[in-house]
Amino acid sequence: MKFLISESKLGSILFSYLDNMNLTIKETSDNYYFLRGEDNWKSEIRVVKYFAHCYLSYDFVKEISDFFSIKFDETEKIIGKYIEKKLNVEPRLMVVKGRMEIPTMIVRT
């Protein structure tokens, strides 16, 4: 069964979904890292503070896109709005293959 959901409602649903993923935000002097869980070594999202460049894990975006049966680029935009809401920045989105490794010292802080 399929439902028709307005774009604003879809954004709201995805924001709730992302909030329920319990993404942990680790901050360094240069970056924000969004991790799944405290002890994770790889970041799903990395935002460079000064330029607002935002690197999204391809697998992360694809997982959400597939789960909600929405287009990849639409999922990417909604995640961008989520990041904008969380960090109060307007991110420049870029999708990268795999997840970004983060320095050990960040995970342990």
Sequence and secondary structure as in RCSB ss.txt:
>XXXX:A:sequence
MKFLISESKLGSILFSYLDNMNLTIKETSDNYYFLRGEDNWKSEIRVVKYFAHCYLSYDFVKEISDFFSIKFDET
EKIIGKYIEKKLNVEPRLMVVKGRMEIPTMIVRT
>XXXX:A:secstr
      HHHHHHHHHHHHHHTTEEEEE SSEEEEEESTT SEEEEEEETTTTEEEEEHHHHHHHHHHHT  HHHH
HHHHHHHHHHHHSS  EEEEESS EE  HHHHH 
